[in-house]
Amino acid sequence: MSDQTLSNLLHEERRFEPPDDLAAEANLKADAYERAAQDRLGFWEEQADRLDWAKRWDTVLDWDNPPFAKWYVGGQLNAAYNCVDRHVEAGHGDRVAFHWVGEPDDDTRTISYADLKDEVCKAANALADLGVQAGDRVAIYMPMIPETVVAMLACARLGAPHTVVFGGFSADALTGRIQDCDARVVITADGGYRKGAPSALKPNVDEAVAKCPDVRTVLVVRRTGQDVEWEQGRDVWWHDAVDSASTTHDPQPFDSEHPLYVMYTSGTTGKPKGILHTTGGYLVGCAYTHWGIFDAKPDKDVYWCAADIGWVTGHSYIVYGPLLNGVTSVLYEGTPDTPFKGRWWQVVADHKVSILYCAPTAIRTFMKWGDEIPQRFDLSSLRLLGSVGEPINPEAYVWYRQAIGGGKAPVVDTWWQTETGMIMISPLPGLTSGKPGSAMTPIPGVSADVVDDQGEPVPDGSGGYLVLTEPWPAMLRTLWGDDERYQETYWSRFPGRYFAGDGAKKDEDGDIWLLGRVDDVMNVSGHRMSTTEIESSLVSHPKVAEAAVVGAADETTGQAVCAFVILRESALEDGETASDELIAELRDHVAKQIGAIAKPRQVMVVPELPKTRSGKIMRRLLQDVAEHREVGDVTTLADTQVMDLIQSGLSKSSAE
Ligand code: WTA
């Protein structure tokens, strides 16, 4: 698409109407908004009927002790049974659950619902033999392979909450998560494939588990065949434990509020928060939103969510949502540019993908690579496109719709969080229109608003903070082991309402535009990163006295990590300067401690940091420096000269 066409489209069509053919057959009908508004809890009861309950609930919602919610109180169900067995029992065992596409690219597997049921039962039997019981936590640190889904569902089947740790996180990050939720079993693989080469996972697990004496078993999938260290008595090969296990396993029902999983996410302090999701409400939220927002049809669609299972998007929209709805999905192990930059579009064409869900950062990357690449493939099967993880800039939205969706597939820009468990704000395909850059309105059953500092709703045309005004089934129940922090983080800023941490505005039509985080959380390639967590990591380096981190605007990744550090006296005395070696050392230090995704794009050595009189770092000013803007108001600084000092130091060092 030429720049001129893009700009014409951007100006001509600020609003895209839903295509008629979609409207006629859409899963969710237009009266849903009204029905949900009139009888919100009745609406959520209807949605709960998408699942098979071993025992029906007595009460839809218990909100007597806010912010501690209970949904579908008294109900009982088994998550894995709902994702797998019931589809087989209904005669759909032959339907494909996953077209798995591996890297290297000749490595593929087709897994039917019947296959998946067998695998999940075998893994559940194996885990039970290894002593895993309901309530035990199991950590999962895996590449994007079918065994990851099987492991999660096997845990869920046994009522053992899983905590999946993204494979890109470091050994230290894994240690913290295992310890925080006291996991006793870790499921991992020897490694995975990334960009055409095997990468290792087991060494990180060995390093992590060395600091977690309570971990008694490490179950290891052989994926790459690379050599691994082996701890007799602790390490067990997946194929030894699982392959010979029985394919029969009786799924025991669990209470609706039984913990399903803990997912760690970055918060405003250094320590990641363990977001707790429970069974009934979370599954209802995933099933309903996947069905309604992606309009997914089990007998027609091939759905592909290109996130990693290690993030919440993968949990809700690769694993639970699509499987609950009995839909066929693509599961892709690799990256977009291996072995070539058209890989995604080849996968879409090969599998006739009809629904694609990905992040704006990927779309911007494809846009940069040019239209010629997707044009080489037949993408006509695509009928619906989704976006998640960060605000999508209008250029990327319009390009996605045109170059990938052929100008006909609507884009659903879906706003939600690890904490919300399910999509909360999004247009509905076939029902509502979309505006490039806006997530539009809360979906039926969800209530949101934009409020000012005092908590008053802002009028249309104004901005403020995004809040959720009513509890919803897939909401987090608490932070693992820390009810107080749960209350404090989400429910104290605007009492009675959930504070999302995002800035937002309502346009003249009342539609919602997300404006990014208002706290110390950055969004890098759609991944949440905590400024304080990276600062703590930098300060733990022996040469660093102080550090401040900001997210600076980046054309591709949305934001990029930029760090400002003050060196220790001792380092300076030793003649340490802002050398390339030192910068590389500090960047690697962060990658080692947190993971490569947290590695700063830029580290700047400065003599001082801008602080208020009470000692708070004014990141806003550093952000101005990082984004090469004129520095804003400095009057609240304890020392108003500091910014001059920083900038002259930087221009000197860059001139040198
Ligand atoms: C941001 C990912 C704008 C937002 C599902 C939120 C978005 C954070 C959107 C949650 C969107 C997510 N438009 N911003 N459509 N979706 N965000 O927990 O800042 O990894 O608070 O969950 O991503 O990130 P998380």
Residues whose N, C-alpha, C, O or C-beta is under 5 A from the ligand:
A	BS01	WTA	S387 V388 G389 E390 P391 I392 D413 T414 W415 W416 Q417 T418 E419 A439 A500 D502 L514 G516 R517 G526 R528
